[in-house]
Amino acid sequence: MREAIIIDTDPGQDDAVALLLAFASTDRLDLRAITTVAGNVPVAQTTINALRIRDLGGADGVPVHAGAAGPLIFPLETAEFVCGPDGLAGTDLPEPRGAATPGHAVEAIIAICRAAPDDGITLCPLGPLTNLALAFRLAPDILPKVRRIVLMGGAIGLGNMTPAAEFNVHVDPHAAAIVFGCGRPIVMFGLGVTLQAIVGHEQVARIGALGTATGRAIHGMLTRPRPGGLGTAGHPMHDPCVIAWLLWPELFAGRDCFVEIETGAGPLRGRTTIDWNGRLKQPANAHVIGSVEAHALFERMIERLATLP
């Protein structure tokens, strides 16, 4: 039986690869909608990017809904310094063929969840958690419909936006606090594991050699020049871990933890305190993934991505 999912996203190169992996996995995943949020770039551009990726992957039947234009409290901070002026540097994708589906992303999340049976929808947020927080506040009746929330965000160690915080949680920590306090099962992919998800140079070359538009776009994203401080032996793929876990959970390991979000405006804004060793004696609110078999992960990903146009 296929798992019904909503991908909430702010594309973003690694968001794009996550979406493409979902498009290539229709045998396992029933993607009900793509909802967009401001994050890597403003929401008008993340929506255009989601449509461009949908065109690339041949997933015309999946609706794209534009969502929140900014965090709940703080002014929006974006990440063009990493992902380029349009958020998808390196892809060389044309403008989208179609437009977003009418209706706000939060309304779409609520409607899809309300129409589902209990435990019927898995939410897969890849960016700031603003849309999910708004949906849970506006319609708490949807919470029983949420099977689980599998998200990319947070860090057990150093952040990548500030010393304390990972980008997605830093942008909207209040939304993250609402989501982590919602009482539904959460699977958390923080920087501690996603920075292990390194696609190596040989694997990148094989993606480029697929001979498809998808392969060329992904190769362009993974080989684009990136600013100082981001260099590695390969390219970390943060957001695809979320979709990969739905497909191959045996490649990952983690433990149940209590996670607390710092919502203050000071230097710890967006810090995720992860009680890995259970010192705080608080009930766990997330299953925090700590390790990944990266080589096997990307071997399986390449096999799937090769099926796309």
C-alpha atoms as one frame of an Amber mdcrd trajectory, in Angstrom:
protein
   0.000   0.000   0.000   1.347   3.416  -0.973   1.974   6.014   1.716   0.030
   9.252   1.204   2.310  12.259   1.657   2.398  16.034   1.359   5.796  17.631
   0.678   6.094  21.135   2.148   9.148  22.780   0.652  11.199  25.877  -0.200
  13.248  24.757  -3.258  16.383  24.926  -2.990  18.701  22.423  -4.702  18.410
  19.596  -2.198  14.640  20.173  -1.998  14.597  19.671  -5.764  16.354  16.309
  -5.489  13.934  15.260  -2.732  10.959  16.118  -4.964  12.465  14.247  -7.905
  13.056  11.176  -5.740   9.394  11.276  -4.715   8.325  11.604  -8.371  10.434
   8.525  -9.125   8.808   6.524  -6.324   5.116   6.477  -7.210   5.098   2.736
  -6.551   5.632   3.509  -2.854   4.485   7.106  -2.359   1.165   8.795  -3.150
   2.162  12.465  -3.366  -1.085  14.353  -2.760   0.321  17.891  -3.003   3.417
  20.070  -2.960   3.047  23.076  -0.678   5.546  25.906  -0.753   6.875  28.202
   1.947   9.286  31.113   2.154  12.745  29.946   3.130  15.711  29.531   0.810
  14.124  32.253  -1.329  10.806  34.169  -1.009   7.617  32.165  -1.489   6.834
  33.513  -4.961  10.147  32.046  -6.143   9.890  28.794  -4.177   6.510  28.271
  -5.848   7.957  28.910  -9.309  10.778  26.512  -8.453   8.385  23.775  -7.335
   6.540  24.141 -10.645   9.809  24.011 -12.601  10.832  20.817 -10.803   7.381
  19.331 -11.349   7.773  19.979 -15.078  11.249  18.431 -15.060  10.053  15.278
 -13.321   6.944  14.858 -15.458   4.649  15.045 -12.436   2.022  17.340 -13.946
  -0.802  15.756 -11.955   0.569  16.835  -8.563  -0.938  20.152  -7.398   1.381
  22.900  -6.164  -0.049  25.351  -3.610   1.720  28.565  -2.582   1.958  29.073
   1.169   3.272  31.337   3.898   5.286  34.363   2.789   7.124  34.753   6.074
   7.678  33.319   9.551   5.116  33.613  12.344   7.024  36.294  14.286  10.461
  37.143  12.913  11.270  38.867   9.610  12.128  36.445   6.813  15.783  35.535
   6.283  16.654  33.769   3.033  19.654  31.838   1.697  20.468  33.080  -1.783
  24.094  33.141  -0.634  23.968  29.335  -0.759  21.379  28.442  -3.402  21.732
  31.347  -5.851  19.459  34.271  -6.751  16.601  32.051  -7.949  17.189  29.253
  -5.447  18.094  26.688  -8.107  21.524  27.748  -9.315  23.014  25.127 -11.595
  19.760  23.643 -12.906  19.302  25.810 -16.013  15.570  25.048 -15.923  13.052
  27.008 -18.023  10.136  28.938 -16.590   7.227  26.704 -15.541   4.628  25.615
 -18.056   1.735  26.052 -15.633   0.685  27.970 -12.550   0.103  27.041  -8.956
  -3.264  25.567  -8.026  -5.573  28.184  -6.465  -5.901  28.060  -2.705  -3.370
  28.678   0.036  -1.025  25.866   1.037  -2.346  25.861   4.597  -5.893  25.421
   3.302  -4.707  22.572   1.083  -2.961  20.798   3.983  -6.104  21.104   6.102
  -8.411  19.894   3.312  -6.243  16.899   2.398  -5.872  15.853   6.025  -9.582
  16.245   6.776 -10.421  14.023   3.801  -8.049  11.289   4.987  -8.660   8.537
   7.524  -6.995   8.705  10.914  -3.216   8.227  10.551  -3.755   8.652   6.807
  -1.281  11.398   5.817   2.470  11.730   6.292   3.738  15.315   6.240   7.218
  15.858   4.795   8.412  19.420   5.501  11.768  20.289   3.948  11.890  24.003
   4.848  10.730  26.296   7.636   7.698  24.841   9.414   5.399  27.863   9.042
   2.695  26.189   6.943   2.414  23.197   9.261   2.242  25.377  12.366  -0.509
  27.503  10.853  -2.464  24.419   9.806  -2.221  22.892  13.287  -3.303  26.144
  14.949  -6.169  26.810  12.530  -7.431  23.222  12.420  -6.290  21.134  15.375
  -8.886  18.564  14.312  -6.483  17.408  11.568  -3.861  16.162  14.028  -5.343
  12.649  14.324  -5.155  12.395  10.530  -1.381  12.920  10.589   0.374   9.555
  10.657   3.781  11.124  11.172   5.859  14.178  10.352   9.205  13.401   8.706
  11.216  16.611   8.594  14.587  18.092   7.790  15.599  20.646  10.384  17.654
  21.315  13.469  21.073  20.184  14.618  22.511  18.221  17.498  25.789  20.160
  17.138  26.775  23.301  15.277  24.250  25.041  13.071  24.691  26.205   9.496
  22.870  29.549   9.747  24.341  30.559  13.101  26.656  28.689  15.444  23.554
  27.551  17.332  20.967  26.900  14.632  20.204  25.087  11.418  18.602  27.260
   8.730  15.019  25.909   8.667  14.504  26.139  12.420  16.357  29.452  12.669
  14.043  31.052  10.102  10.868  30.199  12.036  11.602  28.809  15.498   8.087
  29.544  16.751   6.634  27.339  14.027   9.125  24.611  14.904   8.092  24.826
  18.563   4.437  24.363  17.573   5.223  21.357  15.383   7.475  19.654  17.932
   4.765  20.189  20.522   1.897  18.870  18.390   1.852  15.388  19.901   2.138
  13.472  16.618   5.079  11.161  15.778   8.049  13.093  14.383  11.117  11.751
  12.585  13.832  14.417  12.626  16.715  14.729  10.183  19.105  17.318  11.584
  22.529  18.352  10.357  24.141  15.632  12.452  22.917  13.019   9.977  22.357
  15.014   6.780  25.991  16.135   6.697  26.847  12.422   6.553  24.672  12.081
   3.436  27.483  12.967   1.062  27.053  12.108  -2.588  30.542  11.363  -3.841
  32.187  12.670  -6.989  31.914   9.346  -8.807  28.196   9.150  -8.038  27.695
  12.761  -9.161  29.408  11.904 -12.445  27.082   8.929 -12.925  24.057  11.157
 -12.395  25.374  13.498 -15.089  25.872  10.542 -17.405  22.250   9.370 -17.180
  21.541  11.180 -20.432  18.287  12.699 -19.162  17.116  16.234 -18.423  16.747
  15.217 -14.778  20.302  13.880 -14.666  21.699  17.042 -16.249  19.809  19.309
 -13.849  20.882  17.376 -10.752  24.483  17.243 -11.987  24.407  21.006 -12.496
  23.095  21.586  -8.990  25.658  19.317  -7.363  28.639  20.753  -9.232  27.773
  24.451  -9.044  30.263  26.761  -7.316  29.389  27.127  -3.651  30.561  29.812
  -1.228  33.426  29.351   1.207  32.847  27.183   4.233  30.652  24.671   2.384
  33.352  22.590   0.742  33.352  18.837   1.361  34.645  15.726  -0.372  31.227
  15.622  -2.015  27.865  17.333  -1.796  25.627  16.830   1.272  22.027  16.054
   0.410  19.951  17.216   3.356  16.332  17.093   2.200  16.427  13.883   0.125
  17.027  12.000   3.401  13.378  12.628   4.299  12.051  10.865   1.204  14.780
   8.216   1.324  13.796   7.281   4.877  10.218   6.613   3.732  11.606   4.258
   1.080  14.556   2.631   2.871  14.393   3.144   6.645  16.872   0.291   7.114
  19.654   2.611   5.894  19.192   4.935   8.884  19.527   4.652  12.649  18.442
   6.941  15.482  16.775   7.114  18.864  13.731   8.644  20.521  14.605  11.974
  22.165  13.106  15.038  23.756  13.760  18.055  21.508  13.267  21.649  22.671
  13.303  24.712  20.383  14.803  28.047  21.442  12.402  30.788  20.279  14.147
  33.827  21.742  15.676  36.506  19.534  19.209  36.180  20.916  22.221  34.237
  19.629  20.586  30.884  20.469  17.524  31.563  18.298  16.458  28.346  16.591
  18.717  26.094  18.630  17.381  22.539  18.887  18.368  21.068  22.238  18.311
  17.307  21.600  18.409  15.230  24.772  20.289  12.353  23.138  21.174  10.720
  26.452  17.892  11.303  28.285  19.340  13.623  30.916  16.272  15.890  31.128
  13.861  13.028  31.921  11.256  14.489  29.566   9.016  12.346  27.326  10.449
  11.961  23.834   8.744  14.053  21.145  10.829  12.954  18.131  12.758  10.050
  16.703  16.077  11.723  15.918  18.077  10.109  13.140  21.775   9.963  13.914
  23.431   7.945  11.140  22.988   6.922   7.504  24.619   4.420   5.164  25.386
   7.136   2.630  26.940   5.138  -0.210  24.067   2.660  -0.305  21.579   5.518
  -0.061  22.891   7.228  -3.179  23.226   3.998  -5.106  19.517   3.412  -4.572
  18.679   7.046  -5.306  20.537   6.994  -8.625  18.668   3.848  -9.642  15.350
   5.580  -8.993  16.311   8.929 -10.532  17.356   7.139 -13.721  13.669   6.383
 -14.365  12.728  10.053 -14.757  12.670  11.999 -18.035
